[in-house]
Amino acid sequence: MKTALLDAVESKDIKKSIPHFEIGDIVEVHCLIKEGNKERVQKFEGTVIARKGRGMNEMFTVRRIIGSEGVERIFPLHSPNVVDIRPVRSGKTRRAKLYFLRERTGKGVRLAQRHSDHTVSK
C-alpha cells in the first residue's frame, strides 16, 4: 500500500527516458552547473561502481582518475541537474558494487570489455 501510494506521487517527477547502463559501464554524465546567474553543461566521464535505491531515490556512483587521484561523484538518477547519461563502453563484472576498484591504480582499474548493444561507439 505504502509503495503504491509513493509511486503514484513520484511518477510525475520521474524521468521517462533513461538509457540502459549497468555496473562496470563507462558513462558520460552531462550535469548542469550553475555559476552565479550563468548555466553550463559539464561532462563527467567514468566507471559506474554502484547503483542503489529505487524510484525517485535511485542514485549511481561514477568514479574516474584525474591526475593519479581518484574522484567519485554520486548522481541522483532523476535529478533535473543530470541533463544526459550516455553509455560509452560496457565492462564485464561479477559484482554488484565495484568498491574494490578504489584500491587499484593504473591498468588494474580497467575492466574487461563486454560486447553489448546499449553502448555508443565514439
VOZA-984664 format. One line per field, with one value per atom (N, C-alpha, C): residue in one letter; atom name; x, y, z. Coordinates in nm, 2 decimals, always signed. Layout:
res: c(a/...) $
atom: c(CA/...) $
X: c(X/...) $
Y: c(Y/...) $
Z: c(Z/...) $
This chain:
res: c(m/m/m/k/k/k/t/t/t/a/a/a/l/l/l/l/l/l/d/d/d/a/a/a/v/v/v/e/e/e/s/s/s/k/k/k/d/d/d/i/i/i/k/k/k/k/k/k/s/s/s/i/i/i/p/p/p/h/h/h/f/f/f/e/e/e/i/i/i/g/g/g/d/d/d/i/i/i/v/v/v/e/e/e/v/v/v/h/h/h/c/c/c/l/l/l/i/i/i/k/k/k/e/e/e/g/g/g/n/n/n/k/k/k/e/e/e/r/r/r/v/v/v/q/q/q/k/k/k/f/f/f/e/e/e/g/g/g/t/t/t/v/v/v/i/i/i/a/a/a/r/r/r/k/k/k/g/g/g/r/r/r/g/g/g/m/m/m/n/n/n/e/e/e/m/m/m/f/f/f/t/t/t/v/v/v/r/r/r/r/r/r/i/i/i/i/i/i/g/g/g/s/s/s/e/e/e/g/g/g/v/v/v/e/e/e/r/r/r/i/i/i/f/f/f/p/p/p/l/l/l/h/h/h/s/s/s/p/p/p/n/n/n/v/v/v/v/v/v/d/d/d/i/i/i/r/r/r/p/p/p/v/v/v/r/r/r/s/s/s/g/g/g/k/k/k/t/t/t/r/r/r/r/r/r/a/a/a/k/k/k/l/l/l/y/y/y/f/f/f/l/l/l/r/r/r/e/e/e/r/r/r/t/t/t/g/g/g/k/k/k/g/g/g/v/v/v/r/r/r/l/l/l/a/a/a/q/q/q/r/r/r/h/h/h/s/s/s/d/d/d/h/h/h/t/t/t/v/v/v/s/s/s/k/k/k) $
atom: c(N/CA/C/N/CA/C/N/CA/C/N/CA/C/N/CA/C/N/CA/C/N/CA/C/N/CA/C/N/CA/C/N/CA/C/N/CA/C/N/CA/C/N/CA/C/N/CA/C/N/CA/C/N/CA/C/N/CA/C/N/CA/C/N/CA/C/N/CA/C/N/CA/C/N/CA/C/N/CA/C/N/CA/C/N/CA/C/N/CA/C/N/CA/C/N/CA/C/N/CA/C/N/CA/C/N/CA/C/N/CA/C/N/CA/C/N/CA/C/N/CA/C/N/CA/C/N/CA/C/N/CA/C/N/CA/C/N/CA/C/N/CA/C/N/CA/C/N/CA/C/N/CA/C/N/CA/C/N/CA/C/N/CA/C/N/CA/C/N/CA/C/N/CA/C/N/CA/C/N/CA/C/N/CA/C/N/CA/C/N/CA/C/N/CA/C/N/CA/C/N/CA/C/N/CA/C/N/CA/C/N/CA/C/N/CA/C/N/CA/C/N/CA/C/N/CA/C/N/CA/C/N/CA/C/N/CA/C/N/CA/C/N/CA/C/N/CA/C/N/CA/C/N/CA/C/N/CA/C/N/CA/C/N/CA/C/N/CA/C/N/CA/C/N/CA/C/N/CA/C/N/CA/C/N/CA/C/N/CA/C/N/CA/C/N/CA/C/N/CA/C/N/CA/C/N/CA/C/N/CA/C/N/CA/C/N/CA/C/N/CA/C/N/CA/C/N/CA/C/N/CA/C/N/CA/C/N/CA/C/N/CA/C/N/CA/C/N/CA/C/N/CA/C/N/CA/C/N/CA/C/N/CA/C/N/CA/C/N/CA/C/N/CA/C/N/CA/C/N/CA/C/N/CA/C/N/CA/C/N/CA/C/N/CA/C/N/CA/C/N/CA/C/N/CA/C/N/CA/C/N/CA/C/N/CA/C/N/CA/C/N/CA/C/N/CA/C) $
X: c(+0.08/+0.00/+0.09/+0.19/+0.27/+0.35/+0.41/+0.49/+0.40/+0.28/+0.19/+0.15/+0.13/+0.09/+0.21/+0.33/+0.45/+0.48/+0.47/+0.49/+0.40/+0.27/+0.18/+0.22/+0.27/+0.31/+0.43/+0.53/+0.66/+0.66/+0.56/+0.56/+0.56/+0.51/+0.52/+0.66/+0.74/+0.88/+0.99/+0.95/+1.05/+1.07/+1.20/+1.23/+1.18/+1.13/+1.07/+1.17/+1.27/+1.37/+1.51/+1.54/+1.67/+1.75/+1.87/+1.94/+1.98/+1.99/+2.03/+2.18/+2.22/+2.36/+2.37/+2.48/+2.49/+2.62/+2.64/+2.76/+2.88/+2.99/+3.11/+3.11/+3.00/+3.00/+3.07/+3.13/+3.19/+3.08/+3.04/+2.94/+2.98/+2.92/+2.94/+2.81/+2.83/+2.72/+2.73/+2.63/+2.62/+2.54/+2.61/+2.55/+2.53/+2.43/+2.40/+2.47/+2.56/+2.64/+2.59/+2.56/+2.51/+2.62/+2.67/+2.77/+2.71/+2.67/+2.61/+2.47/+2.46/+2.34/+2.36/+2.47/+2.50/+2.48/+2.45/+2.44/+2.52/+2.58/+2.65/+2.64/+2.67/+2.67/+2.81/+2.84/+2.98/+2.97/+3.07/+3.07/+3.16/+3.11/+3.19/+3.19/+3.30/+3.31/+3.39/+3.33/+3.40/+3.32/+3.37/+3.31/+3.20/+3.09/+2.98/+3.02/+3.04/+3.08/+2.97/+2.85/+2.74/+2.61/+2.50/+2.37/+2.29/+2.21/+2.13/+2.00/+1.91/+1.78/+1.68/+1.56/+1.46/+1.37/+1.30/+1.21/+1.28/+1.23/+1.28/+1.41/+1.44/+1.56/+1.68/+1.67/+1.78/+1.90/+2.02/+2.14/+2.24/+2.34/+2.45/+2.58/+2.69/+2.82/+2.91/+2.98/+3.07/+3.21/+3.31/+3.45/+3.54/+3.63/+3.73/+3.86/+3.97/+4.10/+4.14/+4.18/+4.22/+4.36/+4.46/+4.60/+4.64/+4.63/+4.66/+4.58/+4.47/+4.38/+4.24/+4.19/+4.05/+3.94/+3.85/+3.74/+3.61/+3.52/+3.39/+3.28/+3.18/+3.06/+2.93/+2.84/+2.72/+2.61/+2.54/+2.44/+2.30/+2.20/+2.06/+2.02/+1.96/+1.93/+1.82/+1.72/+1.61/+1.62/+1.74/+1.76/+1.75/+1.69/+1.69/+1.83/+1.93/+2.06/+2.14/+2.10/+2.16/+2.09/+2.15/+2.09/+2.08/+2.20/+2.20/+2.30/+2.28/+2.36/+2.39/+2.52/+2.55/+2.65/+2.60/+2.69/+2.80/+2.93/+3.03/+3.09/+3.11/+3.17/+3.12/+3.10/+3.04/+3.15/+3.15/+3.25/+3.19/+3.28/+3.24/+3.27/+3.16/+3.18/+3.10/+3.14/+3.08/+3.03/+3.03/+2.99/+2.88/+2.80/+2.70/+2.76/+2.86/+2.93/+3.08/+3.14/+3.28/+3.37/+3.35/+3.43/+3.58/+3.61/+3.75/+3.83/+3.77/+3.85/+3.92/+3.87/+3.93/+4.08/+4.11/+4.25/+4.34/+4.28/+4.36/+4.41/+4.52/+4.57/+4.62/+4.64/+4.69/+4.60/+4.67/+4.59/+4.50/+4.52/+4.44/+4.30/+4.27/+4.14/+4.05/+4.11/+4.04/+3.96/+3.84/+3.76/+3.76/+3.74/+3.73/+3.61/+3.62/+3.51/+3.41/+3.28/+3.17/+3.10/+3.08/+3.02/+2.87/+2.81/+2.66/+2.61/+2.48/+2.41/+2.38/+2.39/+2.35/+2.45/+2.58/+2.68/+2.69/+2.74/+2.75/+2.90/+2.93/+3.07/+3.11/+3.23/+3.27/+3.32) $
Y: c(-0.12/+0.00/+0.13/+0.13/+0.25/+0.27/+0.17/+0.19/+0.23/+0.17/+0.21/+0.36/+0.40/+0.55/+0.64/+0.60/+0.68/+0.68/+0.56/+0.55/+0.64/+0.65/+0.74/+0.89/+0.93/+1.07/+1.10/+1.01/+1.03/+1.02/+0.96/+0.93/+1.05/+1.16/+1.29/+1.35/+1.32/+1.37/+1.28/+1.15/+1.06/+1.08/+1.07/+1.09/+0.97/+1.00/+0.89/+0.81/+0.88/+0.81/+0.81/+0.70/+0.68/+0.57/+0.60/+0.49/+0.38/+0.26/+0.14/+0.14/+0.14/+0.12/+0.04/-0.03/-0.13/-0.09/-0.17/-0.16/-0.20/-0.12/-0.15/-0.08/-0.02/+0.06/+0.19/+0.24/+0.37/+0.46/+0.57/+0.65/+0.80/+0.88/+1.02/+1.08/+1.15/+1.22/+1.37/+1.42/+1.57/+1.63/+1.72/+1.78/+1.93/+1.99/+2.13/+2.20/+2.29/+2.36/+2.51/+2.56/+2.69/+2.78/+2.88/+2.97/+3.11/+3.16/+3.29/+3.29/+3.37/+3.37/+3.30/+3.23/+3.16/+3.01/+2.94/+2.79/+2.73/+2.62/+2.55/+2.40/+2.32/+2.17/+2.12/+2.04/+1.99/+1.83/+1.78/+1.63/+1.57/+1.46/+1.38/+1.24/+1.19/+1.05/+0.96/+0.84/+0.75/+0.62/+0.53/+0.40/+0.40/+0.33/+0.32/+0.21/+0.25/+0.15/+0.11/+0.18/+0.14/+0.20/+0.13/+0.18/+0.14/+0.23/+0.20/+0.28/+0.23/+0.30/+0.25/+0.30/+0.27/+0.39/+0.40/+0.51/+0.64/+0.74/+0.87/+0.88/+0.78/+0.78/+0.71/+0.67/+0.60/+0.68/+0.63/+0.70/+0.61/+0.67/+0.59/+0.67/+0.59/+0.65/+0.62/+0.73/+0.73/+0.76/+0.68/+0.70/+0.72/+0.82/+0.84/+0.88/+0.86/+0.90/+1.03/+1.13/+1.26/+1.29/+1.28/+1.31/+1.22/+1.09/+0.99/+1.00/+1.07/+1.09/+1.04/+0.96/+0.90/+1.00/+1.03/+1.12/+1.04/+1.05/+0.98/+1.09/+1.07/+1.16/+1.07/+1.11/+1.04/+1.12/+1.07/+1.14/+1.08/+1.17/+1.12/+1.10/+0.98/+0.94/+1.03/+1.08/+1.16/+1.30/+1.35/+1.49/+1.58/+1.70/+1.78/+1.84/+1.83/+1.88/+1.77/+1.65/+1.55/+1.56/+1.62/+1.65/+1.53/+1.45/+1.34/+1.23/+1.11/+1.00/+0.92/+0.91/+0.83/+0.72/+0.59/+0.48/+0.48/+0.47/+0.48/+0.34/+0.26/+0.13/+0.04/-0.08/-0.18/-0.26/-0.28/-0.35/-0.48/-0.58/-0.71/-0.72/-0.75/-0.76/-0.88/-0.92/-1.03/-0.98/-0.85/-0.79/-0.69/-0.66/-0.56/-0.42/-0.42/-0.30/-0.32/-0.22/-0.23/-0.14/-0.15/-0.07/-0.12/-0.24/-0.29/-0.21/-0.13/-0.05/+0.07/+0.10/+0.21/+0.19/+0.06/+0.03/+0.01/+0.00/-0.03/+0.10/+0.09/+0.20/+0.16/+0.25/+0.21/+0.12/+0.02/-0.07/-0.16/-0.17/-0.26/-0.21/-0.08/-0.02/-0.06/-0.10/-0.13/-0.26/-0.27/-0.39/-0.44/-0.58/-0.64/-0.59/-0.57/-0.52/-0.63/-0.59/-0.68/-0.62/-0.70/-0.65/-0.65/-0.53/-0.52/-0.41/-0.41/-0.32/-0.18/-0.17/-0.04/+0.07/+0.04/+0.14/+0.21/+0.33/+0.41/+0.41/+0.39/+0.39/+0.53/+0.57/+0.71/+0.72) $
Z: c(+0.00/+0.00/+0.00/+0.09/+0.10/-0.03/-0.08/-0.20/-0.32/-0.33/-0.44/-0.44/-0.31/-0.30/-0.33/-0.28/-0.31/-0.46/-0.53/-0.67/-0.75/-0.70/-0.77/-0.76/-0.64/-0.62/-0.70/-0.69/-0.76/-0.91/-0.96/-1.11/-1.20/-1.15/-1.23/-1.24/-1.14/-1.14/-1.19/-1.22/-1.27/-1.42/-1.46/-1.60/-1.68/-1.79/-1.88/-1.95/-2.01/-2.09/-2.02/-1.96/-1.90/-1.98/-2.03/-2.11/-2.02/-2.08/-2.00/-1.98/-1.85/-1.82/-1.69/-1.68/-1.57/-1.49/-1.39/-1.31/-1.39/-1.39/-1.47/-1.60/-1.65/-1.77/-1.75/-1.86/-1.86/-1.92/-1.85/-1.89/-1.89/-1.98/-1.97/-1.91/-1.80/-1.73/-1.76/-1.82/-1.85/-1.74/-1.66/-1.55/-1.57/-1.52/-1.53/-1.41/-1.44/-1.34/-1.34/-1.22/-1.21/-1.14/-1.21/-1.15/-1.16/-1.04/-1.04/-1.11/-1.22/-1.30/-1.43/-1.45/-1.57/-1.55/-1.66/-1.65/-1.77/-1.74/-1.84/-1.81/-1.92/-1.90/-1.90/-1.80/-1.78/-1.79/-1.86/-1.88/-1.77/-1.71/-1.61/-1.66/-1.71/-1.76/-1.67/-1.64/-1.55/-1.55/-1.46/-1.44/-1.34/-1.37/-1.27/-1.17/-1.04/-0.95/-0.86/-0.86/-0.77/-0.82/-0.80/-0.82/-0.69/-0.64/-0.52/-0.52/-0.45/-0.44/-0.54/-0.54/-0.64/-0.65/-0.77/-0.79/-0.79/-0.72/-0.72/-0.65/-0.56/-0.47/-0.54/-0.66/-0.72/-0.75/-0.71/-0.73/-0.79/-0.86/-0.91/-0.88/-0.86/-0.83/-0.95/-0.99/-1.10/-1.05/-1.09/-1.04/-1.16/-1.15/-1.25/-1.19/-1.26/-1.21/-1.28/-1.20/-1.25/-1.19/-1.27/-1.23/-1.11/-1.12/-1.02/-0.89/-0.90/-0.78/-0.82/-0.74/-0.77/-0.73/-0.82/-0.79/-0.81/-0.71/-0.72/-0.70/-0.78/-0.77/-0.77/-0.68/-0.67/-0.73/-0.83/-0.90/-0.88/-0.85/-0.84/-0.99/-1.01/-1.15/-1.21/-1.13/-1.18/-1.15/-1.12/-1.09/-1.22/-1.21/-1.32/-1.36/-1.27/-1.30/-1.38/-1.38/-1.47/-1.60/-1.70/-1.83/-1.92/-1.92/-2.01/-1.95/-1.98/-1.95/-2.07/-2.11/-2.24/-2.20/-2.22/-2.20/-2.31/-2.28/-2.38/-2.40/-2.30/-2.31/-2.20/-2.23/-2.13/-2.07/-1.94/-1.87/-1.81/-1.81/-1.76/-1.61/-1.53/-1.39/-1.33/-1.21/-1.14/-1.01/-0.98/-0.86/-0.88/-0.77/-0.78/-0.74/-0.66/-0.62/-0.65/-0.71/-0.75/-0.66/-0.53/-0.44/-0.44/-0.48/-0.48/-0.58/-0.67/-0.77/-0.70/-0.58/-0.50/-0.47/-0.44/-0.41/-0.53/-0.64/-0.76/-0.83/-0.90/-0.98/-1.11/-1.20/-1.34/-1.42/-1.48/-1.56/-1.48/-1.35/-1.27/-1.26/-1.29/-1.28/-1.40/-1.51/-1.63/-1.61/-1.67/-1.67/-1.81/-1.82/-1.95/-2.02/-2.15/-2.22/-2.26/-2.24/-2.27/-2.39/-2.49/-2.61/-2.59/-2.60/-2.58/-2.67/-2.68/-2.78/-2.72/-2.59/-2.52/-2.52/-2.56/-2.56/-2.69/-2.69/-2.81/-2.85/-2.97/-3.02/-3.05/-3.02/-3.05/-3.19) $
